[in-house]
Amino acid sequence: MDVCPNCGMGASGVDFCPECGVKVSPRGHDDDESGQDRALQVKVVYLAPDELAAATVQKVLESDGIESWVQSAQAPGFEVLLGLVEGYWGRVLVFEDQEEAARTTIEGYLRTAGLGVH
């Protein structure tokens, strides 16, 4: 079992922590040049109203070469309640060094799709 370096939650067989969305690396994780673990440097770039919107934005980002992933804010059996409480279905996250490019890509996509910027 791997332990999330951000929140300490144990995770087995997953790439990203189900609690906070940080990439879970095997023990002895890779560090970047500055000595900080890049996986700890994540930013939320989009709050998705539903799963389809989250998946679409993720695919748009990936088509621009921006690594991203979706983190659901839902729990089985509580989808409607959590949607009302949280105000969104889930989040789209990227690494901090790609945040500006991701936001630009998302704004362009939302304008083109006529959805407006959230």
C-alpha positions in Angstrom: 0.0 0.0 0.0 1.2 3.5 -0.9 0.6 6.5 1.3 -0.4 9.8 -0.2 2.4 12.3 0.4 -0.1 15.1 0.7 -2.9 13.9 3.0 -1.5 10.6 4.3 -4.4 8.5 3.1 -3.4 5.0 2.2 -4.1 3.9 -1.4 -3.5 0.6 -3.2 -3.5 0.1 -6.9 -4.3 3.7 -7.8 -2.2 6.4 -9.5 -3.9 9.3 -7.8 -5.1 9.7 -4.2 -8.9 9.3 -4.0 -9.1 11.9 -1.2 -7.0 14.8 -2.5 -6.1 14.0 -6.1 -2.3 14.1 -5.7 -0.3 11.5 -7.6 0.6 8.6 -5.4 4.1 7.5 -6.1 5.7 4.2 -4.9 8.1 4.6 -2.1 11.2 6.4 -3.4 9.2 8.8 -5.6 10.8 10.9 -8.2 11.7 14.5 -7.3 12.1 17.4 -9.8 15.2 19.6 -10.0 14.2 21.8 -7.1 13.9 18.9 -4.8 10.1 19.2 -4.4 7.8 16.4 -5.5 6.0 17.7 -8.6 3.0 15.6 -7.7 2.4 17.8 -4.7 2.2 20.9 -6.9 -1.3 20.4 -8.4 -4.0 23.0 -9.1 -7.7 22.8 -9.8 -8.4 24.4 -13.1 -12.1 23.6 -13.6 -15.1 22.7 -11.4 -17.2 20.5 -13.6 -21.0 20.5 -13.2 -21.2 16.9 -14.3 -19.1 13.9 -15.3 -19.4 14.5 -19.1 -18.2 18.1 -18.7 -15.2 16.9 -16.6 -14.3 14.2 -19.2 -14.6 16.7 -22.1 -12.4 19.3 -20.5 -9.8 16.6 -19.6 -9.8 15.5 -23.3 -9.5 19.1 -24.5 -6.5 19.6 -22.2 -4.9 16.3 -23.3 -5.3 17.3 -26.9 -3.2 20.4 -26.1 -0.5 18.2 -24.5 -1.5 19.2 -20.9 -1.5 16.3 -18.5 -4.7 16.3 -16.5 -7.0 14.1 -14.4 -10.5 14.2 -13.0 -11.3 14.0 -9.3 -15.0 13.2 -8.6 -16.5 14.9 -5.5 -19.3 12.2 -5.5 -20.0 9.3 -3.2 -22.2 6.4 -4.2 -25.8 7.0 -3.2 -25.3 10.7 -2.5 -24.8 12.1 -6.0 -27.7 14.6 -5.9 -27.1 15.6 -2.3 -23.3 16.2 -2.8 -23.9 18.0 -6.0 -26.2 20.4 -4.1 -23.8 20.8 -1.2 -20.5 21.1 -3.2 -22.1 22.9 -6.2 -20.2 20.8 -8.7 -19.7 17.2 -9.7 -15.9 17.1 -9.6 -12.7 18.9 -10.4 -10.2 18.8 -13.3 -6.6 19.1 -12.0 -3.3 19.8 -13.6 0.3 20.2 -12.4 1.0 23.7 -11.2 3.5 24.4 -13.9 0.8 23.8 -16.5 -2.0 25.8 -14.8 -1.8 28.9 -16.9 -1.8 27.0 -20.2 -4.6 24.8 -18.9 -6.8 27.8 -18.0 -6.1 29.4 -21.4 -7.1 26.2 -23.2 -10.3 25.8 -21.1 -11.4 29.4 -21.7 -10.9 29.0 -25.4 -12.8 25.7 -25.4 -15.7 27.2 -23.4 -15.9 30.3 -25.6 -15.9 28.2 -28.8 -18.6 25.8 -27.3 -20.7 28.9 -26.3 -20.7 27.8 -22.7 -19.1 30.9 -21.1 -16.2 30.8 -18.7 -16.8 29.4 -15.2 
